[in-house]
Amino acid sequence: MSESFAPPSAPTAPTGPEMSTAETLTGVFFEPSRTFESLRSRPRFLVAAVILLIIAAMVTAVLYARVDMGAFMRERIERSPNAAQISEAQKDTQVKLGKTIGMIFIPLSVPIALAAGAALYLLLVMAFGGSISYPQSLAVWAYSWLPPSVLGAVIALLVLFLKAPDTIVPERLVATNPGALFGEDASRVLVALLSQFDILRFYGLFLAALGLRKVAKISSGQAWGVVLTLWFLGLLFAVGSAALFGR
């Protein structure tokens, strides 16, 4: 008697819950665990990245419309230690250049941070013994920073519209860290250090650790090791920049 054998079926890739792009954008706020499980097999990131870019551009546009950034930059130049060696013409040039760079660089920093941050996640996950693709890293970075960016934008816009323009300090629009409690004469190094202990930033780190754990299938300790390593490197850069350049 002949026996028929069905061909072995190909192994199926691990799948997460089916979620549309709209569902992932809202789900990362209310059910982040399920959202990142969905992003594991379908690592979307483009729409979230575009929203982050729009948020940065919108807040920057409102800031420049509400606050005299030229006067703000000139005041910073006047307070610098080498202000006496800078001519008025040079100050005018620096102010104009600073305003132009600010308008362009703030929104432009979003895709730069997205690309670089995803690359660092990829390298650090591998260093901690995990495995993740670059599109998956992009998805984790974009979606983990979407909720804190939205909340930060809401706070910034409220400050810009509710406070008198001449009382707004652009560097402290979103005062969610202890560094914002210090005045202009405080140590720049101390302010830079304390500014890294930011509520919204830690919210983003929590989402990033959760995302890496779900997407890269690594342990909670490994995921937190990745995000805290990156946070600590940022802290060293901020403090070092403040010590060397006063900002």
C-alpha positions in Angstrom: 0.0 0.0 0.0 1.5 3.3 -1.0 1.6 6.1 1.4 1.5 9.8 0.4 3.6 12.3 2.3 2.9 16.0 2.4 5.9 18.1 1.8 7.3 19.7 5.0 5.9 23.2 5.4 8.4 26.1 5.6 9.0 27.5 9.0 6.9 30.6 9.6 8.4 33.8 10.8 7.3 34.9 14.3 4.4 37.2 14.1 2.9 39.6 16.5 -0.6 41.0 16.8 -2.0 42.5 13.6 -2.1 46.3 14.0 -2.5 49.0 11.3 -0.3 52.0 11.2 -3.0 54.2 12.9 -3.4 51.6 15.6 0.3 51.5 16.3 0.5 55.3 16.5 -2.2 55.4 19.2 -1.3 52.0 20.7 2.2 53.1 21.7 0.5 55.5 24.2 -2.0 53.1 25.7 -0.7 49.5 25.0 3.0 49.8 24.2 3.8 46.2 24.8 1.3 45.0 22.2 2.4 47.7 19.8 6.1 46.7 19.9 5.1 43.1 19.5 3.4 44.1 16.3 6.4 46.1 15.1 8.7 43.1 15.5 7.5 41.4 12.3 6.3 44.7 10.6 8.8 47.4 11.6 7.0 50.5 10.5 8.8 53.8 11.2 8.2 56.2 8.4 4.9 57.7 9.6 6.1 58.1 13.2 9.3 59.7 11.9 7.3 62.2 9.8 5.1 63.1 12.8 8.3 63.7 14.9 9.6 66.0 12.1 6.3 67.9 11.9 6.3 68.3 15.7 9.9 69.7 15.7 9.1 72.1 12.8 5.8 73.3 14.4 7.3 74.1 17.8 10.3 75.8 16.1 8.0 77.9 13.9 5.9 79.0 16.9 9.0 79.7 19.0 10.5 82.0 16.3 7.1 83.7 15.9 6.5 84.4 19.6 10.1 85.1 20.8 12.6 87.5 19.5 15.3 85.0 18.9 17.7 87.6 17.6 17.6 89.5 20.9 17.9 86.2 22.8 21.0 85.2 20.9 22.6 88.6 21.2 22.0 88.6 24.9 23.8 85.2 25.1 26.7 86.6 23.1 27.0 89.7 25.4 27.1 87.4 28.4 29.9 85.2 27.0 33.4 85.6 28.5 34.9 86.8 25.2 32.2 89.3 24.4 34.6 92.3 24.7 36.8 90.8 21.8 33.8 90.6 19.4 32.9 93.6 17.3 29.3 94.7 16.7 29.5 93.6 13.1 30.7 90.1 14.2 27.8 90.0 16.7 25.3 90.8 14.1 26.7 88.1 11.8 26.6 85.5 14.6 23.0 86.4 15.4 21.9 86.1 11.8 23.7 82.9 11.3 22.4 81.5 14.6 18.8 82.3 13.7 19.2 80.6 10.3 20.9 77.5 11.7 18.3 77.2 14.5 15.4 77.3 12.0 17.0 74.6 9.8 18.9 72.5 12.3 16.1 71.8 14.9 13.8 70.1 12.4 16.8 68.5 10.5 18.0 67.0 13.8 15.0 64.6 13.8 16.1 62.4 10.8 19.7 62.7 11.9 18.9 61.5 15.5 16.6 58.8 14.1 19.2 57.3 11.8 22.1 57.6 14.3 20.0 56.4 17.3 18.8 53.4 15.4 22.4 52.5 14.4 23.5 52.8 18.0 20.6 50.6 19.2 21.6 48.0 16.6 25.3 48.0 17.7 24.5 48.0 21.4 21.9 45.2 21.1 24.5 43.1 19.3 27.1 44.0 22.0 24.7 42.8 24.7 24.2 39.5 22.9 20.9 40.2 21.0 19.9 40.4 17.4 17.9 43.1 15.7 17.6 44.5 12.1 18.1 48.1 11.3 14.5 48.7 10.3 13.5 47.2 13.6 15.9 49.6 15.4 14.3 52.5 13.5 10.9 51.4 14.5 11.8 51.1 18.2 13.6 54.5 18.2 10.8 56.3 16.4 7.9 54.8 18.4 9.6 55.0 21.8 10.2 58.8 21.4 6.8 59.6 19.9 4.8 59.8 23.1 7.4 62.0 25.0 7.8 64.2 22.0 4.1 64.8 21.7 3.8 65.5 25.5 6.8 67.8 25.3 5.4 69.7 22.3 2.1 70.2 24.2 4.0 71.7 27.1 6.1 73.9 24.9 3.2 75.3 23.0 1.3 76.0 26.2 4.3 77.9 27.5 4.7 79.8 24.2 1.1 80.9 24.1 0.3 81.5 27.8 3.5 83.3 28.9 4.6 86.7 28.0 7.1 86.5 25.1 9.8 88.5 27.0 9.6 86.1 30.0 10.2 82.9 27.9 13.6 81.2 28.0 13.8 79.1 24.8 16.3 76.7 26.5 13.7 75.9 29.2 10.4 75.6 27.3 9.8 72.1 28.7 10.8 72.3 32.3 10.6 68.6 33.2 14.0 68.2 34.8 15.7 69.7 37.9 18.1 71.7 35.8 15.3 74.0 34.9 15.1 75.1 38.5 18.4 77.0 38.4 18.9 80.6 37.3 21.1 82.0 34.6 24.1 82.4 37.0 24.1 78.7 38.0 27.0 76.4 37.1 26.5 75.3 33.5 28.0 71.9 34.3 25.6 71.3 37.1 22.6 72.4 35.0 23.8 70.1 32.2 24.1 67.2 34.6 20.7 67.7 36.2 19.0 68.3 32.9 19.7 64.7 31.9 17.4 63.5 34.7 14.3 64.4 32.7 10.9 62.9 33.3 10.0 62.8 29.6 13.4 61.4 28.7 13.0 58.6 31.2 9.6 57.9 29.8 11.2 57.5 26.4 13.9 55.3 27.9 11.2 53.1 29.5 9.4 52.7 26.1 12.7 52.1 24.3 13.7 49.3 26.8 10.3 47.7 26.4 10.5 48.0 22.6 14.0 46.4 22.5 12.8 43.6 24.7 9.8 42.8 22.6 11.4 43.4 19.1 14.9 42.0 19.7 13.7 39.3 22.1 16.3 40.1 24.7 16.0 40.1 28.5 14.8 43.2 30.4 18.3 43.6 31.9 19.9 43.6 28.4 17.3 46.1 27.1 17.9 48.4 30.0 21.6 48.0 29.6 21.3 49.2 26.0 19.2 52.3 26.7 21.1 53.3 29.9 24.4 53.0 28.1 23.2 55.4 25.5 21.7 57.7 28.1 25.0 57.7 30.1 27.0 58.6 26.9 24.6 61.5 26.3 25.2 62.6 29.9 28.9 62.6 29.4 28.6 64.5 26.2 26.3 67.2 27.8 28.5 67.7 30.8 31.7 67.7 28.8 30.3 70.2 26.4 29.2 72.5 29.3 32.6 72.2 30.9 34.5 73.0 27.7 32.2 75.5 25.9 29.8 76.7 28.6 26.7 75.3 26.9 
